[in-house]
Amino acid sequence: MLPEEIEAHRDRMWRRDPENRVEDVYSAERFIEEVGFCEALTDSRRPGPSLYVAVCGRRDAHMPRNVQKDPESRLAWTIKDEVMRRGKCFYGKVLKGRSTFIAPRLLPSFNALWGIPKRKEKLVLSDDAQVILKIMRKEWEMATRDRREASGIGERARFDKAMTQLQKGLKVIPTDVLYEPTFTYIWSIPEARFPEQLNQSVDREDALKEIARAYLVGAGMTLRRELARVTGLNAPEAGLGNWGLVDEGSAQRVAPGVYRLTNFSA
């Protein structure tokens, strides 16, 4: 259980109160920039900031079974699409393969931890993913159906698996979505939108510290393995990031695996 002052801090930072909830694409972009990164459509059953929870504006937000008929789910989905189209924030299936928004300021750190260097692509990426990436670097922008046809990967499961691998490695991103005449995403390569951020070189330890900083600023205090659960980092790496904050004085270790902002004020 978290102290109530920490929960109140998260309410404010993660927009879990009705007066501060996200209502449009502009408040969504401010929210993403403030928290650094968040998942798009997860609810209160998963830890960490979420655009959907921020749209609902309450701690106990649960995604309903029938999202099409739920006004909060529809609004969150609409805002998600608009943020993606505007391209002010990075969007893709990054953290644990789930839809993730990343503020541009943190993109160099995410790239250092999850990005696949070009020299390692043939070692890390599947053959299917390499075929798709080669096509994207030639075309720069393609719809899902066109890319499937160009790749020659007829089996949808194989194609989707390769696409998820490319997104987790920060190699492709969706930039638009069309619902008529048929549903399809428009895809591009991240360098088209974020060339400066993806060209920055960040040390892995510094990247871990900046990810930990962004999360702790929004959370106020982190419990054991919380950062690892949210990001998918292993426990030693998450601990290394938090210890980096302790070493510089911006965080305090209050118990094994538990960290709190040094300058926290309720």
N, C-alpha and C positions, 0 to 999 in steps of 0.2 A: 504494500500500500504506500502511495506517495503522500507526503504532507499536503494539506489543503492549499497552502500558499504556493506549492509547486504546481498543483492542478490548476489553480487560478492563473498562474503564469502561462501555462500551456493553453488555457482557454483564450488568453489574450493573444499570444503569439501564433497559435495554430487556428485562430478564428473560430473557436468553439463556443462562442456566445452570440446570441441573436443580434445584438447591437453592432457587432463587428464582422458579421459574416460576409462572405464573398458573394456579390450579386451580379457582376459583369466581368468582361474580359480584362478591364483595366484594373479592377481591384484584385483579380486573380493574378495578374502579372506582378503587382506590388507584393502580394502574399508570397509568391514564389521567390522573388528577389529577397524578401526579408528572411525567409526560412532557409534559403539556399537550395533546397531540393525537397520534393514531396512526391508521393504517389498520386496517381490521378483519380482512381475510382475505388479505392479501398475504403472500408468503413472502420468503426471504432473497435472492431475485433482484431485489428492489426495495429501494432504500435507505430508511432510516428505521425508526422503531418500528412494530411490528405486533402486534395482539392474537394472531393465529395463531402467530407466532414466539414470543411470550411464553408461550403455552399449551404449545408444544413444548419450550421451555426449552433451545434450542441455536442456535448460529449458522447452521448449514447447513440449517435447516428448509425443506423443499420440499413444496408442496401436491401430493398425489397425484392421479392422474387420476380414480380412483374414490373420491370423498370420502365417499360414504355408508358405505363399509366400513372407513374409516380412523378409529380411535378418537380421535386428536388432532384431526382435522378436525371430527368430530361434536361433540367437547367445545367447540372454539372456536366452532362455530356455535351451540350451545346457550347458551354464555355470552354471545355477541353478542346473542341474542334477549332474555336476561334483563336485560342492561344496558339495552337499548333500552326494555324494559317499565318498569323502575324509574324511568327518566327523570332519573337523577342526572347523566348526561352527555348532551351533544348527540350525535345520531346522524343521519347522512344522507350522500348522495353529494355531497361537497363538493370535496375535493382531486382535481382532474383527473377529476371525475365518478365517483370510486371511494368505496366505503363508508368513512366517516371518523368517528372518535369525537373529540369536543372537550370538554375540561374547561370547566366554566362560567366559570372565571376568565379564560379566553382568548376566550370567545365574543364580547365586545365588539370585540376586535381582529379576529377573523375576520369579524364583521359589517361592520366598517369597510372591509375589503379585498374581501370577496366578496359581501356583502349588496347587494341592489338597493333603493335608497331608493324609497319609495312614489311620489314625484314623477317617478321615471324608469321606472316599471313599463311604461307604455304605449310608451315608446321602446325598451326593452330586451327585454321579454318578447314571445314569439310570441303570435299571436291565440289559439291553443289553450291556452297557459299562462295567459293572462289569463282565459279562460273558466273553467278549473279553479280558479284562485285565487279568483275571485269566488264560486264555489260553496262553497269551503272556508271563506271568511270568513263565510258565512251559516250553514253547518252545523257548523263547527268540528271534527267528527270523522266520517269516512266510510271504508268499506271500498273497496278498489280497484275492484271490480266496480260498486258503487253509484256511484262517482264517474265511471267511464267512461260509464255509462248516463245520468247527469245531465248530463254535458258534451256528449253527442251525438257524441263522437269515436269512431266505430266502428272505425277502423283502429288496431290495437294499436301499430304502430311510431310513428305520430303521437302517440298518447297517451303512450307511454313516453318519447319525446323531450321532450315538454312537461313531464313529471314530473321528468325529469333536470334540465332547465333550472330548474325551481322549487326543486329541492333544492340545486343549486349556488348559487342566489341566496339561500339560507336563507329560503325562503318557505313550504315545507311540510316536515314530517318524519314518518317512520313512528314510531308509538308502540306498536304491538303487531303480532303476526303470528299467524295462525290456520292450523293444518294440517288440521283436520277441520271440516266435511265436505270442504271444498276449501281449497287453499292461497290465502291472501289476506293482504295487509297492511292494518292500520288506520292511517289518516293523520289528522294534525291540523296546526295552524299552530304555529310555534315559540313565539309569544307566550303560548300556553296553558301552557307549561312554564317558559319563561325570560323572563318579562316584564321583570325588572329589568335583566338583562344586555343585552337587545336595545334597551332604552331609553337605555343609556349612550352618550354621544357620545365617540368616540376619534379623535384626529388620525391621519391616514394614516401619517405618519412614525413616530409612537409605536406604532401597530399593527404596522408592519413590524419595529420593534425588539423588541416583545414576542414576536412569532412567532419571530424569530431567536434571542431569548434562550431560549425554551422548547426550541428544537431544539438549541442549543449546549450547554445544561446537560445534556441527555441524551446528546449525541454526544461531548462532551469537546473535539472538534476537528472542523471541517468542511472538506472538500476543495473544490476549485473547482467551482462550479455545483451543489454538493450540495444546498444549501437550495432552490435553484430547482427542481431535479429532484424533490425530495420534495413541495414545496408547489404547484408550477405557477406560481409567481411568475416574472416575467421576471428576467434576470440583474441589470440595474441596480437593480431594487427589492430583490432579495435582498441585493445588496451594500450598499444604503442601510441596511437593517436591521442587517447585521453591523457597518457603520461606526458606527452609533449606539451599539453596545455598546463599540466601541473608544474612542469619544469619552468615554464615561462611565467607562472604565477596567475594565470587567468582561470584556473580551476583548482579545486581542493578535493583530495581523496578522503572521503568521510567514512568509508568502509571498504573492504575488499571488493573491487569491481564497481564501486559506487562513487560517482563524481558529481560535484556541485559547482556552479559558477561562483568564483570568488567574490564578485561584486553583486551577487544576487540581492534584489530587493523586491519584496512582495508588492 
